[in-house]
């Protein structure tokens, strides 16, 4: 500060961000005597610099210390791999950047939806960076890239890319390439090496880049890109598929089983939405067809935004074996929860044990109770089938 004032007649910086203390995974302060020091160079060699940067950024909230563990770093390395695979998928499907692309001119509902979601994440990340809320930025990017772009947009786009409508395919390719470029720009401050590499590689089969990603202009969103009707329609389809997948997973329905999906009751205008997206629902939920009729016996009903749906799965499930499995798992969770609850109910333990140990037990109890509730829901569904 003094040298800046003396030699430059100005302060060297105007904004200072002070990150929290970095501790080990148990919350203990790192020290050589404890043997819990983590060498950043070794972590970079094992997981890459970007994975370590993302981990520290995602956990950099000003109100808490950073509990650093290799498992977290490995998880964010997997996030980088997910993005890399998504870029590879885009290349294989000829999704190349087009300088003339206009997000406000797309026609397909799924494309209007992802353009609107992209506009929202641009605003969220820009606001977060301006406020030095780096953890919020990293976590928002993680959710958008992993869940919205990779898990949903690419899945919803597959029927179009594999279809016969060339105009729809061309639009979807241009939209997907544009969204991927936006992802790279927004993620670049957190994961500069991976994004710079992908920025270069993705130009091999499309228009040449005007320069490095680090010098590319920051994206600016337009309110006109957000189509409320498209967002509502695709959100409905995502909710239906998500709930249907939960039913299949909870009851151990084999992936090869393709039962029909029954829509037994839906709101005005909803039938047209389900019908228009039948191909997407069939591929993502692994169903044979969509039927608008009362569900047959042996069906599991579920509700999505007020609409009543049902999956007939009884023929694919060994009911007695599933009941036994679920009861056994629920019993084990209950015993674990009882032991942890007893420990936390002991005032002497809470007073004497290190705070981090007490907190670990509280988290363990919460996880056991949440898992138990989920299994009990599955058991009730099994019992509905008889």
Secondary structure, DSSP 8 states (H G I E B T S, - for coil): -HHIIIIISS-S-S-------EE-TTS-B--TTTT----HHHHHHHH-HHHHHHHHHHT--TTS-EE--HHHHHHHHHHHHHHHHHHHHHHHTT----TT--GGG--SHHHHHHHHHHHHHHHHHHHHHHTT-HHHHHHHHHIIIIIIIIIIIHHHHHHHHTSS-HHHHHHHHHHHHHHHHHHHHHHTTTSHHHHHHHHHHTTTTSS--SS-GGGS------GGG--HHHHHHHHHHHHHHHHHHHHHHHTT--TT----EEEEE--TTHHHHHHHTHHHHHHHHT-S-EE-S---TTEEEEEETTEEEEEE-GGGS-HHHHHHHHHHHHHHHHHHHHHHHHHHT-HHHHHHS-HHHHHHHHHHHHHHHHHHHHHHHHHHHHHHT-
